[in-house]
Amino acid sequence: MEFRIARGELAEAVGRAARALPARTPVPVLGGLLLTAEAGRLTVSGFDFETAVRVEADAEVTAEGRVLVLGRRLLDICRVVPEGPVNCALEGTRFGLEAGGTRFGLSTLPYEEYPALPETPPAYGGVDAEAFATAVGQVAVAAGRDDTLPVLTGIQLRFDGEQLTLSASDRYRYAVRRLEWKPEAGAAGGTGAVGEPVEVLLPARRLLETARSLARCGTVRIGLDPAQTAGGGVVGFAGGGTRTVLRRLEGRLPGYGSLFALPDAAVAEVDCAALTEAVRRVAVVAEASSPVRLDFSAAEGALLVRAGYGDDVAAQRLPAVLHGAEEVTVAFNPAYLLDALNSFEGPELRLELLGGGQRALLGGTGAAAGHRHLLMSVKQLV
């Protein structure tokens, strides 16, 4: 095995594939990256049984072959190797890299012990890569971190016609984001009927890493396992020479339709960036369990943001519009509120409010109307 590749191409391919390397593993070969050289192309692959990543890059291949090397060691080498072409060759059980007069040698791992990578499922449709990365980031903040409740650590993707809906919830908040996507002609749903909605649940952290790594590739093609078995199978993401396969989580998130229905709610409108800054400022005096209070007044056309107790207090007044009530007061966990506010892109935020201790629905306006975030207002106000 022998090939020559640009330093930048090698570093990017290794960096992307290294996202699949496990932090710790009892299986040593899973700490390796598989390099395959063939016909003008180098493929770098990583796999940890939950995520498989294959990254292709152009290379001058003198001798075809494959080798398994320590992934993090190769990643460290790629960060410091001099600029310019990198010459790589397998010399017995040693993998060598040379660039700019600097040489590196790596011991190899037993390729025969490396598990077979899952096949990328056939394309189900495509979505704008940047929009998809943004959408995943917007809902990922609401995903749970408790691995004892794996369903709540996931992001659910629902494919329905030309609409893709992403959702996540940790029981205390629920985020939903809708965006357009282009299904393949004749793409079938779970029962094989054309156009029937399909839902898949994927690990939020893995999906976020995948979406971010593909954000600049133009279009992400999403592939679904033809069997569409509930609680099994894989989902593929491809773009810009990178193919990632994620193993699905079992189960599905609880429905949000009734939770998001607030028919008697008062509606407030406020500048999102101004509210975010105000909450960030006043929250510095809030204790860990202390909420941030929002007092809306229709008569004053204002919102008072407050936090703290006793002498340790902070407050800021902002312009706001309130419909459906004279006054409404709600209070939120400041970390949850900031997570929600930071996930919105549009200038204006719309809040549907039922009052203290009840649900509150935050939503974008105009082009950002497809993003909504549900929070529970705390009962104990400041």
C-alpha positions in Angstrom: 0.0 0.0 0.0 1.4 3.4 -1.0 -0.2 6.7 -1.8 0.5 10.5 -1.9 -2.1 13.0 -0.7 -2.3 16.7 0.1 -1.9 17.5 3.8 -5.2 19.3 4.0 -7.1 16.5 2.3 -5.6 13.9 4.7 -6.2 16.1 7.8 -9.8 16.7 6.9 -10.6 13.1 6.1 -9.0 11.8 9.3 -10.7 14.5 11.4 -14.1 13.7 10.1 -13.7 9.9 10.4 -12.3 10.3 14.0 -15.7 11.5 15.1 -16.7 7.8 15.2 -13.9 6.8 17.5 -15.1 5.8 21.0 -13.7 7.6 24.0 -13.0 4.3 25.7 -13.5 0.7 24.4 -12.7 -2.8 25.6 -12.2 -3.7 22.0 -8.8 -2.2 20.9 -9.4 -2.4 17.2 -12.3 0.0 17.5 -9.8 2.7 18.5 -8.4 2.4 14.9 -9.1 4.1 11.7 -9.2 2.0 8.5 -7.3 3.5 5.5 -8.2 2.0 2.1 -6.3 3.2 -1.0 -7.6 2.3 -4.4 -7.7 3.9 -7.9 -7.0 7.5 -7.1 -8.9 7.6 -3.9 -8.3 7.2 -0.2 -11.1 6.2 2.1 -10.7 6.7 5.9 -13.3 4.9 8.0 -14.2 4.8 11.7 -16.7 2.6 13.5 -17.8 2.1 17.2 -20.9 -0.1 16.5 -23.2 2.9 16.9 -21.7 5.2 14.3 -19.8 4.4 11.1 -18.1 7.2 9.2 -16.4 6.9 5.7 -14.6 9.8 4.2 -13.3 9.8 0.7 -10.4 12.0 -0.6 -8.4 12.3 -3.8 -5.0 10.7 -3.7 -2.3 9.5 -6.0 -2.3 5.7 -5.3 0.8 3.9 -6.3 -0.1 0.6 -4.6 -3.6 -0.3 -3.5 -4.2 -1.8 -0.1 -5.6 -1.1 3.4 -4.3 -0.7 6.9 -5.7 -0.2 10.4 -3.9 2.3 12.6 -4.5 4.0 15.9 -7.0 6.7 15.1 -6.2 9.3 17.7 -2.4 9.0 17.1 -3.0 9.5 13.4 -5.2 12.5 14.2 -2.5 14.0 16.3 0.1 13.5 13.5 -2.2 15.1 11.0 -2.4 18.2 13.1 1.4 18.8 13.1 2.5 17.4 9.8 4.1 20.1 7.6 2.1 21.6 4.7 2.5 20.1 1.3 2.1 16.6 -0.1 2.2 13.7 2.3 3.7 10.4 1.2 2.3 7.3 3.0 3.3 3.7 2.7 2.8 0.4 4.5 6.2 -1.1 5.3 5.6 -4.6 6.8 3.7 -3.9 10.0 4.6 -0.3 10.1 2.7 2.6 8.5 4.9 5.5 7.5 4.1 9.2 6.7 6.6 11.7 5.3 6.2 15.3 4.5 8.6 18.3 4.3 11.5 16.2 5.6 9.5 15.0 8.6 8.8 11.3 9.0 6.4 9.5 11.3 5.9 5.8 11.9 2.8 4.1 13.2 2.3 0.5 14.4 -0.7 -1.2 12.8 -3.6 -3.0 14.3 -4.9 -6.4 13.2 -7.3 -5.6 10.3 -8.8 -9.1 10.4 -10.3 -8.4 13.9 -11.9 -5.1 12.7 -15.8 -5.5 12.4 -17.5 -5.1 9.1 -18.8 -1.6 8.6 -22.6 -1.4 8.0 -23.7 -0.6 4.4 -25.1 2.8 3.7 -28.9 2.5 3.2 -30.4 3.7 -0.1 -31.2 7.3 -0.4 -34.7 8.4 0.8 -34.3 12.1 -0.1 -32.2 15.2 0.3 -32.1 18.3 2.4 -30.1 21.6 2.4 -27.0 20.8 4.5 -26.8 24.2 6.3 -30.5 24.3 7.1 -30.4 20.7 8.4 -27.4 21.4 10.6 -29.2 24.5 12.0 -32.4 22.6 12.7 -30.6 19.8 14.5 -28.8 22.3 16.7 -32.1 24.0 17.5 -33.8 20.9 18.8 -30.8 19.2 20.3 -30.8 21.5 23.3 -34.0 19.9 24.5 -32.7 16.3 24.3 -32.1 14.5 27.6 -28.7 13.6 28.9 -29.8 10.6 31.1 -28.7 7.4 29.4 -31.0 5.4 31.6 -33.9 6.9 29.5 -32.4 6.4 26.0 -35.6 7.4 24.2 -35.3 10.9 25.7 -31.7 11.3 24.5 -32.7 11.1 20.9 -33.9 13.4 18.1 -36.9 12.1 16.2 -37.0 12.7 12.5 -40.4 12.5 10.8 -40.5 12.4 7.0 -43.9 13.4 5.7 -44.2 14.3 2.0 -41.9 17.3 1.4 -41.7 18.2 5.1 -39.1 17.0 7.6 -39.9 17.5 11.3 -37.3 17.2 14.0 -38.2 17.0 17.7 -36.6 16.3 21.0 -37.7 16.4 24.7 -36.2 15.6 28.1 -39.7 15.8 29.8 -39.1 19.4 31.0 -39.0 21.0 27.6 -39.9 20.0 24.0 -38.4 21.5 20.9 -39.8 21.0 17.3 -38.4 22.3 14.0 -39.9 21.9 10.6 -38.1 22.4 7.3 -38.5 21.5 3.6 -36.8 18.5 2.1 -37.0 16.6 -1.2 -37.9 12.9 -1.0 -36.8 10.5 -3.7 -39.4 9.7 -6.3 -41.5 6.8 -5.1 -39.9 6.7 -1.6 -41.9 4.3 0.5 -42.9 4.6 4.1 -42.9 2.0 6.8 -45.6 -0.1 5.3 -44.4 0.3 1.8 -47.0 2.8 0.7 -45.7 5.7 -1.3 -45.7 9.0 0.6 -46.6 7.5 3.9 -44.9 9.3 6.9 -41.8 7.6 8.4 -40.3 8.3 11.8 -36.8 7.4 13.1 -35.2 8.2 16.4 -31.5 8.9 16.5 -29.0 9.7 19.3 -29.0 13.5 19.6 -25.3 13.9 20.2 -24.3 11.7 17.3 -26.8 13.4 14.9 -25.6 16.8 15.9 -22.0 15.9 15.2 -23.0 14.4 11.9 -25.1 17.4 10.8 -22.3 19.8 11.7 -19.7 17.9 9.8 -21.8 18.0 6.7 -23.0 21.6 7.0 -20.9 22.9 4.1 -21.5 20.1 1.6 -24.6 21.7 -0.1 -27.0 18.8 0.1 -27.3 16.0 2.6 -28.8 12.8 1.2 -30.6 10.8 3.9 -30.8 7.0 3.5 -33.3 4.7 5.3 -33.1 1.0 5.9 -35.6 -0.5 3.4 -37.0 -2.8 6.1 -38.0 0.2 8.2 -38.3 -2.0 11.3 -39.4 -0.3 14.4 -36.7 -0.1 17.0 -33.9 -1.3 14.6 -31.9 -0.6 11.5 -29.7 2.3 10.6 -30.0 5.7 8.9 -27.4 7.1 6.5 -26.2 10.6 5.8 -24.1 11.4 2.8 -22.6 14.6 1.4 -19.3 16.0 0.2 -17.5 12.7 0.1 -18.5 11.7 3.6 -20.9 8.9 4.5 -22.2 8.4 8.0 -24.4 5.6 9.3 -26.2 6.0 12.6 -27.9 3.1 14.5 -31.5 3.9 15.4 -32.7 4.1 19.0 -35.7 1.9 20.0 -39.0 3.6 20.7 -40.4 7.0 19.8 -41.0 10.3 21.6 -44.4 11.1 23.1 -46.6 13.2 20.9 -46.5 16.9 21.3 -49.8 17.9 19.6 -51.9 18.4 22.8 -48.9 19.9 24.7 -48.5 22.6 22.0 -52.2 23.4 22.0 -52.7 26.5 24.2 -56.1 27.9 23.1 -56.6 30.3 25.9 -53.1 31.6 26.1 -52.1 35.2 26.2 -49.6 36.1 23.4 -46.5 38.3 23.9 -44.1 39.6 21.2 -40.6 40.7 22.1 -37.3 41.2 20.5 -35.5 37.9 20.8 -31.9 39.2 21.0 -32.8 41.8 23.6 -34.6 39.3 25.8 -31.7 36.9 25.5 -29.2 39.5 26.6 -31.5 40.7 29.5 -31.9 37.1 30.8 -28.2 36.5 30.6 -27.5 39.7 32.6 -30.0 39.3 35.4 -29.3 35.6 35.8 -25.9 36.3 37.2 -27.5 37.0 40.6 -29.8 33.9 40.5 -28.9 30.9 42.6 -28.8 27.4 41.0 -32.4 26.8 41.8 -33.6 30.4 41.4 -35.8 31.3 38.4 -35.8 34.3 36.2 -39.1 36.1 36.3 -40.8 37.7 33.3 -43.6 40.3 34.0 -45.6 41.3 30.9 -47.8 44.4 31.0 -50.2 45.3 28.1 -50.9 48.8 29.5 -47.2 49.7 29.7 -46.2 47.8 26.6 -43.3 46.4 28.5 -41.6 43.4 29.9 -39.7 43.4 33.2 -37.0 40.7 33.5 -36.0 40.0 37.1 -34.0 37.6 39.1 -32.6 37.2 42.6 -33.7 37.5 46.3 -33.3 40.0 49.0 -30.5 42.5 48.3 -29.0 40.4 45.5 -31.3 41.3 42.7 -31.2 42.4 39.1 -33.9 43.7 36.7 -34.2 45.1 33.2 -37.2 46.6 31.3 -37.8 45.9 27.6 -40.5 46.9 25.2 -43.0 44.2 24.5 -46.5 43.7 23.2 -49.1 41.6 25.1 -52.4 40.4 23.6 -55.2 38.5 25.4 -54.5 39.7 28.9 -53.7 42.8 30.9 -50.8 41.2 32.8 -49.0 37.9 32.7 -46.2 36.7 35.0 -44.1 33.6 34.3 -40.8 32.3 35.7 -38.3 29.8 34.2 -35.1 28.0 35.0 -32.6 30.4 33.5 -30.4 27.7 31.9 -33.5 26.2 30.1 -34.7 29.6 29.1 -31.3 30.7 27.7 -31.0 27.3 25.8 -34.4 28.0 24.2 -33.7 31.7 23.4 -30.3 30.9 21.9 -31.9 28.4 19.5 -34.0 31.0 17.7 -32.6 32.8 14.7 -35.3 35.4 13.8 -35.4 38.9 15.3 -38.8 38.6 16.9 -40.0 36.0 19.4 -43.6 35.0 20.0 -44.6 33.6 23.4 -47.9 31.9 24.2 -48.4 32.1 28.0 -50.9 30.4 30.3 -49.4 31.8 33.6 -47.1 30.7 36.4 -46.6 26.9 36.8 -48.0 26.1 33.4 -46.8 25.6 29.8 -45.3 28.3 27.7 -44.7 28.0 24.0 -41.9 30.0 22.4 -42.0 30.4 18.6 -40.4 32.2 15.7 -42.2 34.5 13.3 -42.1 34.8 9.5 -39.5 32.6 8.0 -38.6 31.2 11.5 -42.2 30.1 12.3 -41.3 26.4 11.8 -39.3 26.4 15.1 -41.2 26.1 18.4 -39.9 25.4 21.9 -42.1 24.4 24.9 -41.0 25.2 28.5 -42.7 24.7 31.8 -43.0 27.8 33.9 -42.0 27.2 37.5 -44.7 27.5 40.2 -42.6 29.3 42.7 -42.0 32.9 41.5 -39.3 35.3 42.6 
